[in-house]
Amino acid sequence: MSKTVVDMDFLNKYDAQQVSLLDEPLIAVDRQDRVIGITTKKDAHLLANIESEQSLIHRAFSLFLFDSSSYPSRLLLQQRSAEKITYPLLWTNTCCSHPLYKDIEMDGIDGVKHAAIRRTKDELGYNLSTDLIYITRIFYQARNIPDDGYFGESEIDYILIANVNDSDKLDLTGDFKFNINEAAELKLATLGECEALVKQQVTTPWFSRIVREGLLAKWWTSLDRQELHETIGETDTIIQL
């Protein structure tokens, strides 16, 4: 697992709080999601490592939190803050982050679920009290938007879905106290509204690809039909996006 040495002076132009998070230890994996070592958030997102002959890949998750108190259900979207180093001010699913290279979060699906609960609290000030459903894994690579020539993504992304029903209706004012260094805005959206945002090109690349490939619509329909269930052990296929 080779890493390219890059002069870090360019980091001075980014938000100091976000830069401090670049030392977080992430899980480096191969294309089959097998753990091969430890990397930092910085190294995992540097284009010099992503676009090298042996591309550096890391493990991540994307959480989709639905509110089914109305029909059809709505998805909680997050607009990333202007301070984010990657994909600032773009709309995306509820929470997108990484399990850390620590015992409790390295345990496959259970580790990723632990990370999702942790990051949802850190970013949105929301305590996930509903079950998390593991759906699948996707692999994708993308350059930063706007393209700064330094950062991008190369990750195997675990898709997690959570759902609240009538008794736990989401209250965006009362339930969420989001960290403004992480998120600029939250909103509940229908599938059609998600698709419209993608067409407007104001969404993160992973969210855009999930929508364009029809994956979000498929999961959403299964959720509304109460047919969504965890797929642990059913398939080891990693969807290539």
URJO-V167759 format. One record per backbone hydrogen bond with DSSP energy under -1.0 kcal/mol. CO is the residue of the C=O (numbers start at 1). NH is the residue of the N-H. Records with the same first field share a line. If there is no record, write none. Layout:
BEGIN
CO = NH  NH
END
This chain:
BEGIN
8 = 11
9 = 12
10 = 13
11 = 14
15 = 19
16 = 20
19 = 22
21 = 24
22 = 42
24 = 41
25 = 101
26 = 39
27 = 59
28 = 36  37
30 = 33
34 = 30
37 = 28
39 = 26
40 = 44
42 = 45
45 = 152
46 = 49  50
47 = 51
49 = 56
57 = 29
58 = 156
60 = 158
61 = 97
62 = 160
63 = 95
64 = 162
65 = 76
66 = 164
67 = 74
74 = 67
75 = 189
77 = 187
78 = 92
79 = 184  185
87 = 90
90 = 80
91 = 204
92 = 78
95 = 63
97 = 61
100 = 102
102 = 105
106 = 108
107 = 111
108 = 112
109 = 113
110 = 114
111 = 115
112 = 116
113 = 117
114 = 118
115 = 119
116 = 120
117 = 121
118 = 122
119 = 123
120 = 124  126
121 = 125
123 = 179
124 = 177
133 = 161
134 = 231
136 = 159
137 = 239
138 = 157
139 = 241
140 = 155
142 = 153
150 = 47
151 = 144
153 = 142
154 = 58
155 = 140
156 = 60
157 = 138
158 = 62
159 = 135
160 = 64
161 = 133
162 = 66
164 = 68
165 = 168
166 = 169
171 = 175
179 = 182  183
182 = 81
185 = 79
187 = 77
189 = 75
190 = 194
191 = 195
192 = 196
193 = 197
194 = 198
195 = 199
196 = 200
197 = 202
198 = 201
202 = 91
204 = 208
205 = 209
206 = 210
207 = 211
208 = 212
209 = 213
210 = 215  216
211 = 214
214 = 218
215 = 219
216 = 220
217 = 221
218 = 222
219 = 223
220 = 224
221 = 225
222 = 227
223 = 226
231 = 234
239 = 139
END
